[in-house]
Amino acid sequence: MAGHSKWANIQHRKGRQDEKRGRVWTRLIREIMVAARQGGGDATSNPRLRLAVDRARAANMPLDTIKKNIDKATGNLEGVSYEEIRYEGYGIGGAAIIVDCMTDNRVRTVAEVRHAFSKYGGNLGTEGSVAFQFKHCGQFVFAPGTSEDRVMEVALEAGAEDVITGDDGAIEVLCAPPDFEAVQAALAKAGLKPEVAEVTMRAENTIELGGDDAQRMQKLLDVIEDLDDVQEVYHNADLQL
C-alpha cells in the first residue's frame, strides 16, 4: 500500500476483521487442518502449523479444539479433507485481487467466487494474471511513533530484508517467509510489538481509489471475504474512504 495511507488502511482492515470475528475460528481450523495434513501434526517441526496454532491461541481457541482438528487432519480422527485453491482477478479500476480458499468442494467454491466478482464489478482472471504484482513475504507493521532506529537495528540483525517508514510514520518490516519466526522472536525479545505480524501477499504497487470507486471496491472485497470457503483476500487498492 502507498506509504502515506499505510496506517489508515491497516486500521480500517483490522476494524472490518473485528466485525467478522464469528468466522475467525472456522478459518483458523481450516488452516490448522491443511498445515497438519501437509507437514505433520507436530508443531515443533512444522512451521506453518506452529504459526496457525499461535494465531488460534491468540483468538482464544481452546487447546482441545486445536488438538482435535490436528488429529482429524493427520488421520487419527474422521474429518473433512480440504484443498487449497487460489483465484486471481480484477476489481474496480483494474485493481488486482488474490483470493485464497480452502474447500471440500471445488465446483461450489469457484462458482461462488466468480459470481461475487461478476455481480460487484470485478472480473475473475486466469492463474498468474495478477500474482506477479504481489510478493510473498513476512510483514510486521508498527504504529507511528515507534522508534525507527530500534526497529531497524533489531529487524535487520534478525534477518529482515527491508524496513520501510511511511509518510504517516508507520514502520513496515519485510522478511522472507522462512525467516518470519526468527524476526518475530527477535522483535518480541526487544519489546517491540507490531500491530500486524503475518505471512502475506504484499502488493508491489498500489492503485488509489476514492469516492464511489473506493466504496464499490470495498463492497466487492466484503462480499468475497464473506464467502464461506475464503481464507484470505489480498489486493493492491489504496482505498481513500
C-alpha positions as CSV (number, residue, x, y, z in Angstrom):
1,M,0.0,0.0,0.0
2,A,1.1,3.6,-0.5
3,G,3.2,4.9,2.3
4,H,1.0,7.9,3.1
5,S,-2.0,5.7,3.9
6,K,-0.4,2.5,5.2
7,W,-1.6,3.1,8.7
8,A,-5.1,4.2,7.8
9,N,-5.5,1.2,5.5
10,I,-4.3,-1.2,8.2
11,Q,-6.5,0.2,10.9
12,H,-9.5,0.1,8.5
13,R,-8.8,-3.6,7.7
14,K,-8.4,-4.5,11.3
15,G,-11.7,-2.9,12.2
16,R,-13.5,-4.8,9.5
17,Q,-11.9,-8.0,10.6
18,D,-13.0,-7.4,14.2
19,E,-16.6,-7.1,12.9
20,K,-16.3,-10.6,11.4
21,R,-14.9,-12.4,14.5
22,G,-17.6,-15.1,14.2
23,R,-15.8,-16.5,11.1
24,V,-12.3,-16.4,12.5
25,W,-12.3,-19.8,14.2
26,T,-13.7,-21.6,11.1
27,R,-10.9,-20.2,9.0
28,L,-8.2,-20.9,11.6
29,I,-9.4,-24.5,11.9
30,R,-9.1,-25.0,8.2
31,E,-5.6,-23.6,8.2
32,I,-4.6,-25.9,11.1
33,M,-6.0,-28.9,9.3
34,V,-4.3,-28.2,6.0
35,A,-1.0,-27.4,7.7
36,A,-1.1,-30.6,9.7
37,R,-2.0,-32.7,6.8
38,Q,0.8,-31.3,4.6
39,G,3.5,-31.1,7.2
40,G,2.6,-33.4,10.0
41,G,0.9,-32.9,13.3
42,D,4.0,-31.9,15.3
43,A,4.0,-28.1,15.6
44,T,7.7,-28.1,16.7
45,S,8.8,-29.4,13.3
46,N,6.0,-27.8,11.2
47,P,6.4,-24.0,10.9
48,R,3.1,-23.5,9.1
49,L,1.2,-25.4,11.8
50,R,3.1,-23.6,14.5
51,L,2.0,-20.3,13.1
52,A,-1.6,-21.5,12.7
53,V,-1.7,-22.7,16.3
54,D,-0.2,-19.4,17.5
55,R,-3.0,-17.5,15.7
56,A,-5.6,-19.8,17.0
57,R,-4.4,-19.3,20.6
58,A,-4.4,-15.6,20.1
59,A,-8.0,-15.9,19.0
60,N,-8.7,-17.7,22.3
61,M,-9.3,-21.1,20.7
62,P,-9.2,-23.9,23.3
63,L,-6.2,-26.4,23.2
64,D,-8.7,-29.3,23.0
65,T,-10.2,-27.8,19.8
66,I,-6.8,-27.3,18.2
67,K,-5.7,-30.8,19.1
68,K,-8.9,-32.4,17.8
69,N,-8.5,-30.8,14.4
70,I,-4.9,-31.7,14.1
71,D,-5.9,-35.3,14.8
72,K,-8.6,-35.1,12.2
73,A,-6.1,-33.8,9.6
74,T,-3.5,-36.5,10.4
75,G,-6.0,-39.4,10.2
76,N,-6.4,-40.0,13.9
77,L,-10.0,-38.9,13.8
78,E,-12.5,-38.9,10.9
79,G,-12.8,-35.4,9.3
80,V,-13.3,-33.4,6.2
81,S,-10.5,-33.1,3.7
82,Y,-9.8,-29.6,2.5
83,E,-7.8,-28.5,-0.5
84,E,-6.2,-25.1,-1.1
85,I,-7.2,-23.1,-4.2
86,R,-6.0,-19.6,-5.3
87,Y,-8.1,-17.4,-7.6
88,E,-6.9,-14.2,-9.2
89,G,-8.9,-11.4,-10.6
90,Y,-9.5,-7.7,-11.1
91,G,-11.6,-5.3,-9.1
92,I,-12.8,-1.7,-9.6
93,G,-10.4,0.4,-11.7
94,G,-8.3,-2.7,-12.6
95,A,-7.2,-3.3,-9.0
96,A,-5.6,-6.7,-8.6
97,I,-7.2,-9.2,-6.2
98,I,-5.9,-12.6,-4.9
99,V,-8.4,-14.9,-3.2
100,D,-7.1,-17.9,-1.2
101,C,-9.6,-20.5,-0.4
102,M,-9.8,-23.8,1.4
103,T,-12.7,-26.1,0.3
104,D,-14.1,-29.5,0.2
105,N,-16.0,-28.7,-3.0
106,R,-14.0,-27.0,-5.7
107,V,-17.0,-26.7,-8.1
108,R,-19.1,-24.8,-5.4
109,T,-16.2,-22.5,-4.5
110,V,-15.3,-21.3,-8.0
111,A,-19.0,-20.7,-8.7
112,E,-19.3,-18.5,-5.6
113,V,-16.1,-16.6,-6.2
114,R,-16.9,-16.0,-9.9
115,H,-20.4,-14.8,-9.0
116,A,-19.1,-12.4,-6.4
117,F,-16.6,-10.9,-8.9
118,S,-19.1,-10.5,-11.7
119,K,-22.0,-9.2,-9.6
120,Y,-20.0,-6.5,-7.9
121,G,-18.0,-5.0,-10.8
122,G,-14.9,-7.3,-10.9
123,N,-13.6,-9.9,-13.3
124,L,-12.2,-13.4,-12.4
125,G,-8.9,-13.8,-14.2
126,T,-6.7,-16.8,-15.0
127,E,-4.0,-18.3,-12.9
128,G,-1.0,-16.0,-12.8
129,S,-2.9,-13.0,-14.2
130,V,-2.2,-10.8,-11.1
131,A,0.0,-12.8,-8.8
132,F,3.2,-11.2,-10.3
133,Q,2.1,-7.9,-8.8
134,F,2.5,-9.3,-5.2
135,K,5.4,-10.5,-3.1
136,H,5.1,-13.5,-0.7
137,C,6.7,-12.3,2.5
138,G,6.6,-11.9,6.2
139,Q,5.3,-8.5,7.2
140,F,5.3,-6.6,10.5
141,V,3.8,-3.2,10.9
142,F,4.4,-0.8,13.8
143,A,2.3,2.2,14.8
144,P,3.5,5.7,14.1
145,G,5.7,6.9,17.0
146,T,7.7,3.6,17.3
147,S,11.4,4.1,17.2
148,E,12.5,3.6,13.6
149,D,16.2,3.1,14.6
150,R,15.4,0.5,17.2
151,V,13.1,-1.5,14.8
152,M,15.6,-1.3,12.1
153,E,18.5,-2.4,14.3
154,V,16.6,-5.5,15.7
155,A,14.9,-6.5,12.5
156,L,17.9,-6.4,10.2
157,E,20.1,-8.2,12.7
158,A,17.4,-11.0,12.8
159,G,17.4,-11.4,9.1
160,A,14.7,-9.0,7.8
161,E,15.1,-7.9,4.2
162,D,13.8,-4.3,4.4
163,V,12.4,-1.7,6.8
164,I,10.2,1.0,5.3
165,T,8.9,4.1,7.1
166,G,5.7,5.6,5.6
167,D,4.8,9.2,5.3
168,D,2.4,8.7,8.2
169,G,5.2,7.4,10.5
170,A,4.1,3.7,10.3
171,I,7.1,1.3,10.1
172,E,6.9,-1.8,8.0
173,V,9.4,-4.7,8.3
174,L,9.6,-7.3,5.5
175,C,11.3,-10.6,5.5
176,A,11.4,-13.9,3.6
177,P,8.7,-16.3,4.8
178,P,11.2,-18.8,6.3
179,D,12.7,-16.0,8.4
180,F,9.3,-14.9,9.8
181,E,9.6,-16.7,13.2
182,A,13.2,-15.6,13.8
183,V,12.3,-11.9,13.1
184,Q,9.1,-12.2,15.2
185,A,11.0,-13.7,18.1
186,A,13.8,-11.0,17.9
187,L,11.2,-8.2,17.9
188,A,9.4,-9.7,20.8
189,K,12.6,-10.1,22.8
190,A,13.4,-6.4,22.2
191,G,9.9,-5.4,23.5
192,L,8.8,-4.3,20.1
193,K,5.1,-5.1,19.5
194,P,3.8,-4.8,15.9
195,E,0.1,-4.1,15.1
196,V,0.3,-6.6,12.3
197,A,2.5,-9.7,12.1
198,E,1.7,-12.2,9.3
199,V,3.0,-14.0,6.3
200,T,1.2,-12.3,3.4
201,M,1.0,-11.4,-0.3
202,R,2.1,-7.8,-0.3
203,A,1.3,-5.6,-3.3
204,E,4.4,-4.3,-5.0
205,N,2.5,-1.2,-6.3
206,T,-0.9,0.2,-5.5
207,I,-3.9,1.8,-7.3
208,E,-5.5,4.7,-5.5
209,L,-9.3,4.6,-5.4
210,G,-11.5,7.3,-3.9
211,G,-15.1,8.3,-3.8
212,D,-17.6,5.9,-5.4
213,D,-14.9,3.7,-6.8
214,A,-13.5,3.1,-3.3
215,Q,-16.9,2.3,-1.9
216,R,-17.6,-0.2,-4.8
217,M,-14.2,-1.8,-4.3
218,Q,-14.8,-2.2,-0.5
219,K,-18.2,-3.8,-1.2
220,L,-16.6,-6.3,-3.6
221,L,-13.9,-7.1,-1.1
222,D,-16.6,-7.5,1.7
223,V,-18.7,-9.9,-0.4
224,I,-15.6,-12.1,-1.3
225,E,-14.4,-12.2,2.2
226,D,-17.8,-13.3,3.5
227,L,-17.8,-16.4,1.3
228,D,-17.6,-19.5,3.5
229,D,-14.6,-21.0,1.7
230,V,-12.5,-17.9,1.5
231,Q,-9.4,-17.8,3.9
232,E,-7.6,-14.6,2.8
233,V,-8.1,-11.8,0.3
234,Y,-5.2,-9.7,-0.9
235,H,-5.4,-6.6,-3.1
236,N,-3.4,-3.6,-4.3
237,A,-6.1,-0.9,-3.9
238,D,-5.3,2.1,-1.8
239,L,-8.8,2.9,-0.6
240,Q,-9.5,6.6,0.2
241,L,-12.6,6.0,2.3
